[in-house]
Amino acid sequence: MQNRGKYHNSQSSLENLHLISYCPLCNTHYNPSEADILEQEDGAHLIHVSCSKCSSSIVAVIISSGIGISSVGLITDLSADDVLYFKSGSRVNEDDVIDAVKSVSKGELIKLLNE
């Protein structure tokens, strides 16, 4: 995938970004030039946009093909750098989940939170 950059102001890019042009929390219009492309490959873009009014963010995947344009997005409190950090991190496996459940059942999580 290509490196991170600002969303280009070409006509096709603006049409793609139209799918995520408003903040889902406060309905403020996003400025397309403020969207960060975190990665792009073969018509797929991983995009991060922050709302200037309420400071919420969305992370979206926008895919354009010969059939049309589709997007999937989610509201997050992650910054663009956080998204890239966690994206490149190791995956959670079954043993990780079992260890987490055991820690919670032993009360270790409560001890950590109280420190």
C-alpha positions as YAML, in Angstrom:
chain: A
units: angstrom
residues:
- id: 1
  name: MET
  ca: [0.00, 0.00, 0.00]
- id: 2
  name: GLN
  ca: [1.09, 3.54, -0.64]
- id: 3
  name: ASN
  ca: [2.18, 5.95, 2.05]
- id: 4
  name: ARG
  ca: [0.04, 8.31, 4.03]
- id: 5
  name: GLY
  ca: [-1.00, 11.70, 2.67]
- id: 6
  name: LYS
  ca: [-3.77, 14.25, 2.38]
- id: 7
  name: TYR
  ca: [-6.84, 13.42, 0.36]
- id: 8
  name: HIS
  ca: [-6.43, 14.83, -3.15]
- id: 9
  name: ASN
  ca: [-8.92, 17.38, -4.44]
- id: 10
  name: SER
  ca: [-9.56, 15.61, -7.73]
- id: 11
  name: GLN
  ca: [-13.18, 15.21, -8.82]
- id: 12
  name: SER
  ca: [-13.20, 11.43, -8.33]
- id: 13
  name: SER
  ca: [-11.62, 11.74, -4.87]
- id: 14
  name: LEU
  ca: [-14.25, 14.27, -3.78]
- id: 15
  name: GLU
  ca: [-17.01, 11.99, -5.05]
- id: 16
  name: ASN
  ca: [-15.55, 9.11, -3.04]
- id: 17
  name: LEU
  ca: [-15.26, 11.25, 0.09]
- id: 18
  name: HIS
  ca: [-18.89, 12.39, -0.29]
- id: 19
  name: LEU
  ca: [-19.89, 9.06, 1.29]
- id: 20
  name: ILE
  ca: [-18.35, 10.26, 4.56]
- id: 21
  name: SER
  ca: [-18.81, 14.02, 4.20]
- id: 22
  name: TYR
  ca: [-20.66, 14.71, 7.48]
- id: 23
  name: CYS
  ca: [-19.77, 14.00, 11.09]
- id: 24
  name: PRO
  ca: [-22.11, 11.24, 12.32]
- id: 25
  name: LEU
  ca: [-22.24, 12.78, 15.81]
- id: 26
  name: CYS
  ca: [-22.86, 16.50, 15.23]
- id: 27
  name: ASN
  ca: [-23.65, 16.55, 11.48]
- id: 28
  name: THR
  ca: [-20.92, 19.11, 10.71]
- id: 29
  name: HIS
  ca: [-19.65, 19.06, 7.14]
- id: 30
  name: TYR
  ca: [-16.08, 17.72, 6.80]
- id: 31
  name: ASN
  ca: [-13.58, 19.66, 4.72]
- id: 32
  name: PRO
  ca: [-12.29, 17.06, 2.19]
- id: 33
  name: SER
  ca: [-8.79, 18.54, 2.27]
- id: 34
  name: GLU
  ca: [-8.53, 17.69, 5.99]
- id: 35
  name: ALA
  ca: [-9.01, 13.95, 5.42]
- id: 36
  name: ASP
  ca: [-5.87, 11.87, 5.80]
- id: 37
  name: ILE
  ca: [-5.28, 8.92, 3.51]
- id: 38
  name: LEU
  ca: [-3.56, 6.41, 5.75]
- id: 39
  name: GLU
  ca: [-3.15, 3.79, 3.03]
- id: 40
  name: GLN
  ca: [-4.32, 3.21, -0.52]
- id: 41
  name: GLU
  ca: [-4.13, 0.32, -2.94]
- id: 42
  name: ASP
  ca: [-6.04, -0.72, -6.06]
- id: 43
  name: GLY
  ca: [-8.96, 1.67, -5.61]
- id: 44
  name: ALA
  ca: [-9.20, 1.14, -1.83]
- id: 45
  name: HIS
  ca: [-8.47, 3.97, 0.59]
- id: 46
  name: LEU
  ca: [-8.11, 3.84, 4.39]
- id: 47
  name: ILE
  ca: [-9.10, 7.35, 5.51]
- id: 48
  name: HIS
  ca: [-9.12, 9.18, 8.84]
- id: 49
  name: VAL
  ca: [-11.16, 12.37, 9.31]
- id: 50
  name: SER
  ca: [-11.55, 14.48, 12.46]
- id: 51
  name: CYS
  ca: [-14.48, 16.79, 13.09]
- id: 52
  name: SER
  ca: [-13.49, 20.41, 13.68]
- id: 53
  name: LYS
  ca: [-16.60, 21.01, 15.81]
- id: 54
  name: CYS
  ca: [-16.91, 18.03, 18.20]
- id: 55
  name: SER
  ca: [-13.39, 16.54, 17.79]
- id: 56
  name: SER
  ca: [-14.71, 13.04, 17.08]
- id: 57
  name: SER
  ca: [-13.06, 11.07, 14.31]
- id: 58
  name: ILE
  ca: [-14.01, 8.43, 11.82]
- id: 59
  name: VAL
  ca: [-11.92, 5.79, 10.14]
- id: 60
  name: ALA
  ca: [-13.30, 4.60, 6.83]
- id: 61
  name: VAL
  ca: [-12.42, 2.27, 4.02]
- id: 62
  name: ILE
  ca: [-13.63, 3.58, 0.66]
- id: 63
  name: ILE
  ca: [-13.52, 1.19, -2.27]
- id: 64
  name: SER
  ca: [-14.16, 2.30, -5.82]
- id: 65
  name: SER
  ca: [-14.51, -0.22, -8.63]
- id: 66
  name: GLY
  ca: [-16.20, -0.56, -11.99]
- id: 67
  name: ILE
  ca: [-19.40, -1.50, -10.17]
- id: 68
  name: GLY
  ca: [-19.52, 1.61, -7.98]
- id: 69
  name: ILE
  ca: [-18.26, 3.07, -4.72]
- id: 70
  name: SER
  ca: [-18.78, 1.65, -1.25]
- id: 71
  name: SER
  ca: [-17.57, 2.59, 2.19]
- id: 72
  name: VAL
  ca: [-17.44, 1.23, 5.69]
- id: 73
  name: GLY
  ca: [-16.67, 3.58, 8.54]
- id: 74
  name: LEU
  ca: [-16.60, 3.72, 12.31]
- id: 75
  name: ILE
  ca: [-16.54, 6.43, 14.92]
- id: 76
  name: THR
  ca: [-13.35, 6.42, 16.96]
- id: 77
  name: ASP
  ca: [-11.32, 8.40, 19.43]
- id: 78
  name: LEU
  ca: [-8.10, 7.27, 17.75]
- id: 79
  name: SER
  ca: [-5.84, 9.73, 15.97]
- id: 80
  name: ALA
  ca: [-4.53, 8.90, 12.50]
- id: 81
  name: ASP
  ca: [-1.20, 7.90, 14.06]
- id: 82
  name: ASP
  ca: [-3.01, 5.61, 16.54]
- id: 83
  name: VAL
  ca: [-4.84, 3.88, 13.68]
- id: 84
  name: LEU
  ca: [-1.57, 3.17, 11.90]
- id: 85
  name: TYR
  ca: [0.06, 1.99, 15.13]
- id: 86
  name: PHE
  ca: [-2.69, -0.50, 15.94]
- id: 87
  name: LYS
  ca: [-3.06, -1.57, 12.32]
- id: 88
  name: SER
  ca: [0.57, -2.68, 12.24]
- id: 89
  name: GLY
  ca: [0.41, -4.32, 15.68]
- id: 90
  name: SER
  ca: [0.14, -8.00, 16.42]
- id: 91
  name: ARG
  ca: [-3.25, -9.68, 16.13]
- id: 92
  name: VAL
  ca: [-5.25, -10.86, 19.10]
- id: 93
  name: ASN
  ca: [-5.53, -14.64, 19.17]
- id: 94
  name: GLU
  ca: [-7.58, -17.10, 21.21]
- id: 95
  name: ASP
  ca: [-4.87, -17.45, 23.89]
- id: 96
  name: ASP
  ca: [-4.83, -13.66, 24.39]
- id: 97
  name: VAL
  ca: [-8.58, -13.68, 25.01]
- id: 98
  name: ILE
  ca: [-8.36, -16.62, 27.43]
- id: 99
  name: ASP
  ca: [-5.53, -14.90, 29.34]
- id: 100
  name: ALA
  ca: [-7.60, -11.68, 29.55]
- id: 101
  name: VAL
  ca: [-10.63, -13.55, 30.91]
- id: 102
  name: LYS
  ca: [-8.47, -15.34, 33.48]
- id: 103
  name: SER
  ca: [-6.95, -12.03, 34.59]
- id: 104
  name: VAL
  ca: [-10.37, -10.44, 35.02]
- id: 105
  name: SER
  ca: [-11.71, -13.44, 36.92]
- id: 106
  name: LYS
  ca: [-8.70, -13.30, 39.29]
- id: 107
  name: GLY
  ca: [-9.32, -9.63, 39.96]
- id: 108
  name: GLU
  ca: [-5.99, -8.63, 38.44]
- id: 109
  name: LEU
  ca: [-7.63, -6.07, 36.16]
- id: 110
  name: ILE
  ca: [-9.26, -4.33, 39.12]
- id: 111
  name: LYS
  ca: [-5.89, -4.19, 40.88]
- id: 112
  name: LEU
  ca: [-4.28, -2.63, 37.81]
- id: 113
  name: LEU
  ca: [-7.06, -0.07, 37.42]
- id: 114
  name: ASN
  ca: [-6.80, 0.94, 41.08]
- id: 115
  name: GLU
  ca: [-3.05, 1.61, 40.87]
...
